[in-house]
């Protein structure tokens, strides 16, 4: 059995390379559970917290680029953007296909949630990266240089994705779509992040801009201030 992935074991694995939009404006279908108590409540509505419909026919299995791991997400721009998040995490923070930390998970059908934003898994508009290592309300956080990369990933997504480290209760493994259905910004971001037909993307960390570049750090910090709850 693989040992649980922690912030320290991620670093030891050698994956630590250096480096609001529309959020929750719908009425939750269930009162937000108290995550500190460990209690889960059933999400009863037809839409997840971020306003997307809960429709099993709208999701399918998608391969994470450069990894043997796959994840079920909502088809279209949602999957395109969230797969970009997963790809960069895989290359720049820790591999998603080693069996450690819980790998990657996305859409689920079980309606029990411990925080209202976990309902977004039901619509296929959220994913978890190493959920066992960074659970809801857990004490283990990312190393500062890993958080720097996460902030840069969010900058790539231009406000269309929010990180669980900025939500309450915190869940550093969680990423969710932060705009509603029909968002033109989500469409634009997806088109920018996904290569056109026939084009290839170099699957290495160096294919992205340097997260430590001062100008990008300033922009990422500005975005983080608008997204924290």
QUIBEL-V139264 format. One record per backbone hydrogen bond with DSSP energy under -1.0 kcal/mol. CO is the residue of the C=O (numbers start at 1). NH is the residue of the N-H. Records with the same first field share a line. If there is no record, write none. Layout:
CO=NH + NH
This chain:
6=10
7=11
8=12
9=13
10=15
11=14
15=17
19=212
33=35
34=37
35=38
41=113
46=54
48=51
52=48
55=58
58=75
60=73
62=71
64=67
69=64
71=62
72=107
73=60
74=79
76=80
77=81
78=82
79=83
80=84
81=85
82=86
83=87
84=88
85=89
86=90
87=91
88=92
89=93 + 94
100=103
101=132 + 133
103=130
105=128
111=43
113=41
115=118
116=119
117=120
118=121
119=122
120=125
121=108 + 124
124=74
125=177
127=175
128=105
130=134
135=138
143=147
144=148
145=149
146=150
147=151
148=152
149=153
150=154
151=155
152=156
153=157
154=159
155=158
157=160
160=178
162=176
163=166
164=167 + 171
166=229
170=137
171=174
173=129
174=164
175=127
176=162
180=183
183=187
184=188
185=189
186=190
187=191
188=192
189=193
190=194
196=199
202=204
204=207
205=208
210=213
213=217
214=218
215=219
216=220
217=221
218=222
219=223
220=224
221=225
223=227
224=228
